[in-house]
């Protein structure tokens, strides 16, 4: 996570004196008629491509709804897990909607508005004997390097668990399907997608790891944009539209009540 601090420092230096000027990205977005939103299309069911190779997934639908409600076009900026923060801090995207877990370390350099939740689990083929985190002892478990599943399993799994780290979800999934790892840790929704896509693998949940709020990421010192996003999420939670998207992909209703109460 020291990498995040280095990226933030570099971005601040690059901005120079201009960085102290009052920013109003929301006004700029409205004037331009377009909002750039970073999404990882290799992280199903949050971001993926459909049978016609078009962007799909929960985060894609959330992003499209956000842009429509703002009255602008949505420009999709493809990212991977590791480069979400660098893309945001170097102005390659306006915001990030990409199964972006809210963590204290990230919150030092990025502002968040909670919009969803992420239930992380360990899952794998039926024949792999894992019934709890303790059973990960000696097992090879695929994770995305530096992501929440990496940090949580590093803390919670037995010391002799062999965490195999990959650069993104796509390569982690490939490792599981090819037998390079015994199991992988990822969002429950991703498990549902993969279980449906690869029925012959007989994938099943093995152990719960953690539930974490996901946030829309934006650069710090953008009060107008942050206020608009907070209001938008509250409306989407109240009218059920965000839950409808979540339920479509995750098979459960979305309750943001505790996270909206904590949001500042």
Helices and strands as residue ranges (DSSP letters): H 2-15, G 16-20, H 25-32, E 34-39, E 48-49, E 55-56, H 58-70, E 73-78, H 84-89, E 95-96, G 106-108, E 111-125, G 133-136, E 140-144, H 148-156, E 162-166, H 169-178, E 183-187, H 188-197, G 199-201, E 203-218, H 223-238, H 241-250, H 257-262
